[in-house]
């Protein structure tokens, strides 16, 4: 994602997203649960 954003930024193009994309990303971030324990990282999908 960083590479895509950087490429578009260098060309001077404005990247537009749809409301469906924003809702998908918000929903995904709400259902993702990350637990860190010592040197371990556990990622759970809560759907």
Secondary structure as the mmCIF struct_conf table of DSSP 4:
data_model
#
loop_
_struct_conf.conf_type_id
_struct_conf.id
_struct_conf.beg_label_comp_id
_struct_conf.beg_label_asym_id
_struct_conf.beg_label_seq_id
_struct_conf.end_label_comp_id
_struct_conf.end_label_asym_id
_struct_conf.end_label_seq_id
HELX_RH_AL_P HELX_RH_AL_P1 UNK A 2 UNK A 11
TURN_TY1_P TURN_TY1_P1 UNK A 12 UNK A 12
HELX_LH_PP_P HELX_LH_PP_P1 UNK A 13 UNK A 15
HELX_RH_AL_P HELX_RH_AL_P2 UNK A 19 UNK A 31
STRN STRN1 UNK A 32 UNK A 37
TURN_TY1_P TURN_TY1_P2 UNK A 38 UNK A 39
STRN STRN2 UNK A 40 UNK A 45
#
